Amino acid sequence: MAKKKTTKPAAKKAAKKAAKPAAKKATKKAAAKKATTKKKVAKKKAVKRKKKSTEPTRYRLIWGVYSSSMREEARFDYDCRKDADKKAEKLKAKGKKLYWVQPIKEEIIPEPEADDA
């Protein structure tokens, strides 16, 4: 047999009466806040700052010979790819580890110009 749900009408009415004045006060406060925020709308425009123009960073490509533990074994210039492949093959023949050639992008740091006077 299902249980009957007991209702307490007196408690419900009291809760409704208490909620109505609180709701009216909340709406009055919200309306007052809206009125004050409308007055504060005039804001100063943000000053735009000029960014320093930076030169784009330059990179050079080199070939790196790596082992299976991601340790760099050797570096070669871009035009020496054949030498890098030879080094990888030489290291493979030497042991059981795996070696490969991978390109590396290296940032070119400009040297400060010295004024000779």
C-alpha contacts under 8 A as a table, 3 or more apart, distances in Angstrom:
res1	aa1	res2	aa2	distance
8	K	11	A	5.52
8	K	12	K	6.46
9	P	12	K	5.11
9	P	13	K	6.20
10	A	13	K	5.25
10	A	14	A	6.28
11	A	14	A	5.18
11	A	15	A	6.24
12	K	15	A	5.16
12	K	16	K	6.27
13	K	16	K	5.13
13	K	17	K	6.23
14	A	17	K	5.18
14	A	18	A	6.24
15	A	18	A	5.16
15	A	19	A	6.14
16	K	19	A	5.08
16	K	20	K	6.28
17	K	20	K	5.45
17	K	21	P	7.21
18	A	21	P	6.17
18	A	22	A	6.71
19	A	22	A	5.22
19	A	23	A	5.99
20	K	23	A	5.12
20	K	24	K	6.27
21	P	24	K	5.03
21	P	25	K	6.18
22	A	25	K	5.14
22	A	26	A	6.20
23	A	26	A	5.07
23	A	27	T	6.24
24	K	27	T	5.20
24	K	28	K	6.23
25	K	28	K	5.10
25	K	29	K	6.19
26	A	29	K	5.12
26	A	30	A	6.14
27	T	30	A	5.04
27	T	31	A	6.15
28	K	31	A	5.13
28	K	32	A	6.22
29	K	32	A	5.07
29	K	33	K	6.20
30	A	33	K	5.09
30	A	34	K	6.25
31	A	34	K	5.12
31	A	35	A	6.32
32	A	35	A	5.15
32	A	36	T	6.39
33	K	36	T	5.19
33	K	37	T	6.12
34	K	37	T	5.13
34	K	38	K	6.22
35	A	38	K	5.33
35	A	39	K	6.82
36	T	39	K	5.35
36	T	40	K	6.77
37	T	40	K	5.16
37	T	41	V	6.64
38	K	41	V	5.50
39	K	42	A	7.48
40	K	43	K	7.34
57	T	107	E	7.08
57	T	108	I	7.46
58	R	107	E	5.95
58	R	108	I	5.54
58	R	109	I	7.96
59	Y	105	K	6.01
59	Y	106	E	5.34
59	Y	107	E	4.35
59	Y	108	I	5.31
60	R	105	K	5.75
60	R	106	E	5.33
60	R	107	E	6.38
60	R	108	I	6.53
61	L	77	D	7.45
61	L	78	Y	5.88
61	L	103	P	6.51
61	L	104	I	5.65
61	L	105	K	4.80
61	L	106	E	6.29
62	I	75	R	6.86
62	I	76	F	5.83
62	I	77	D	4.85
62	I	78	Y	4.74
62	I	103	P	5.76
62	I	104	I	5.26
62	I	105	K	6.59
62	I	106	E	7.36
63	W	75	R	5.67
63	W	76	F	5.04
63	W	77	D	6.18
63	W	78	Y	6.06
63	W	80	C	7.90
63	W	81	R	6.68
63	W	84	A	6.81
63	W	101	V	6.45
63	W	102	Q	5.75
63	W	103	P	4.61
63	W	104	I	5.93
64	G	72	E	6.58
64	G	73	E	7.36
64	G	74	A	5.74
64	G	75	R	4.53
64	G	76	F	6.37
64	G	84	A	7.30
64	G	101	V	5.57
64	G	102	Q	5.29
64	G	103	P	6.04
64	G	104	I	6.45
65	V	72	E	5.90
65	V	73	E	5.37
65	V	74	A	5.14
65	V	75	R	6.38
65	V	84	A	6.53
65	V	87	K	7.54
65	V	88	A	6.25
65	V	99	Y	6.79
65	V	100	W	5.64
65	V	101	V	4.55
65	V	102	Q	6.42
66	Y	69	S	7.86
66	Y	70	M	5.66
66	Y	71	R	5.49
66	Y	72	E	4.58
66	Y	73	E	5.48
66	Y	74	A	7.41
66	Y	88	A	8.00
66	Y	99	Y	5.52
66	Y	100	W	5.49
66	Y	101	V	6.32
66	Y	102	Q	7.31
67	S	70	M	5.29
67	S	71	R	5.39
67	S	72	E	6.64
67	S	73	E	6.81
67	S	97	K	6.89
67	S	98	L	5.87
67	S	99	Y	4.52
67	S	100	W	6.75
68	S	71	R	7.33
68	S	97	K	6.36
68	S	98	L	5.26
68	S	99	Y	6.16
72	E	75	R	7.80
74	A	84	A	7.84
75	R	84	A	7.53
76	F	80	C	5.95
76	F	81	R	7.14
76	F	83	D	7.51
76	F	84	A	6.19
77	D	80	C	5.39
77	D	81	R	7.46
78	Y	81	R	6.27
80	C	83	D	5.35
80	C	84	A	6.52
81	R	84	A	5.05
81	R	85	D	6.28
82	K	85	D	5.09
82	K	86	K	6.20
83	D	86	K	5.03
83	D	87	K	6.22
84	A	87	K	5.12
84	A	88	A	6.31
84	A	101	V	6.67
85	D	88	A	5.11
85	D	89	E	6.24
85	D	100	W	7.71
85	D	101	V	6.55
86	K	89	E	5.11
86	K	90	K	6.06
87	K	90	K	5.02
87	K	91	L	6.21
88	A	91	L	5.20
88	A	92	K	6.19
88	A	99	Y	5.50
88	A	100	W	5.88
88	A	101	V	6.91
89	E	92	K	5.01
89	E	93	A	6.21
89	E	99	Y	7.56
90	K	93	A	5.27
90	K	94	K	6.32
91	L	94	K	5.01
91	L	95	G	6.67
91	L	99	Y	6.94
92	K	95	G	5.65
92	K	96	K	6.54
92	K	97	K	6.32
92	K	98	L	6.19
92	K	99	Y	6.15
93	A	96	K	7.61
